[in-house]
Amino acid sequence: MFHYSVRYLKRFAILLPGLFIAVLSVRDIFPYFDTKLPLALAILVTYILAAYILIPFIIRLVRAFVPTNHLPLYCVTPDGFASDPLNIGIIATRRQLINTMESIGWSTADPHSPSNLVHQILSTLLGWSYPNAPMSSLYLFGRKQDIAFEVPIEGTSAGSRHHVRFWATTYTNQNKLSVRTIHWHHRSAHVQGDNLLWVGAASLDSGIGPIKHNLQITHMIHPDTNAERDLITKQLKAAGLAKKVSTLTLQKPYQLNNRVLRGYLRADGKMSIIHLPDSQQKPRP
């Protein structure tokens, strides 16, 4: 009973910033812009300020004072909400990782920049192909992904794609890789080494929907995240690029309520660890 009481108390506490911003928007922000802008534009500006600036800022401020310190099962959004489950790991250098993923048909996502943002918007509106479109930032180890890869799905909307984000970390002993030997709280933004463990979250964008706590519009993730992990593993095996594949159990199977309204994700609590061949340096033609 006490456990459930604490859980609901935490959920209520998360709602407080949203309620505060909602009251502030109705009482102060909207009336201010309503006197200076047309009604529709005043509503739009109020929505953008509340959903994309004020609510994320307050929640991030709370997360800064109340950080998590447990074995991560999933990466989180910039404001600390649960996102894609961790389900794949690749032991490699950064260059090996890029060469390997590109050799099986995945494109490296472009970084965020004004020109890339314009390209992405135009590709969405005009139906242009943009296989290297920037991906939103998700966080693990206290930092956004170090690198990401994607594969657009032909015959679907521009937002439908396979994608995987990776974060580099180190480990104690490759031969005895386990939950205990992985450095889960490696905070460095520039982890380097000859053999890093790239912890990944693979998932499938299958639509769009509103985020529950701030009403931003974002991608809807397909519930079966295990299938995305298995897709990458199968491709690497078929290309002869998986020297060894082992399974690391993080916890028992679970269902994760996604931040998107009515969204949820299923995960079996396992991570496939892929060891690349030592000689694999260049992508295959």
Number of C-alpha atoms within 10 A of each C-alpha: 5 6 8 9 10 11 11 11 11 11 11 11 11 15 12 12 19 20 13 11 19 18 11 13 19 12 11 12 20 18 14 14 17 16 10 10 12 10 12 10 13 18 17 13 16 21 19 14 14 22 21 15 12 17 21 20 16 15 19 18 12 15 15 12 8 9 11 11 9 8 13 15 21 20 26 22 18 20 18 19 18 18 22 28 27 28 30 26 27 23 22 24 19 19 11 22 21 20 18 23 20 17 17 17 12 22 20 21 20 17 15 13 10 9 9 16 15 11 17 20 14 14 16 15 10 10 11 13 15 18 20 19 24 20 18 15 16 24 23 27 20 17 17 19 23 18 20 26 24 25 19 22 16 10 7 11 13 20 18 20 20 21 22 28 27 25 24 29 24 21 18 12 10 15 6 11 15 15 13 11 13 18 15 18 15 17 14 12 15 9 13 13 13 10 18 21 24 24 26 28 28 27 26 25 18 17 16 15 17 17 19 14 18 21 17 15 14 16 17 23 25 18 21 15 21 22 16 20 22 15 12 21 20 13 15 20 14 11 12 12 22 20 13 11 16 12 15 17 15 17 13 9 11 13 13 16 15 20 23 21 15 12 17 18 19 18 23 17 19 20 24 22 23 24 19 22 15 10 7 17 16 13 15 12 5
